[in-house]
């Protein structure tokens, strides 16, 4: 998103808080206007309680209300991310090459 102000203006996200701390969040790390890439992070102390699914489902619902396609992307070795994606209804896995500039 480039900046906090740009995210607040154009981004999409949800979070759960406990005692003024964010314990789970789902935000758009890329939002083209028609596709929103999902990024979910849960505080390690609160994992395994379904919080990622809660924020992810809210994110997806908001996308669908706005006619935006929610998209999921993760490393094939990230088992917990793949499990959460399946719980949220994502199932069409693809393999592709990723290149990094060194």
Secondary structure, DSSP 4 states (H G I P E B T S, - for coil): --SHHHHHHH--EEEEEETTEEEEEEEEEEE-SSEEEEEEEE-GGGTTSSHHHHHHHHHHHHHHHTT-EEE----TT-HHHHHHHHHTT-------------
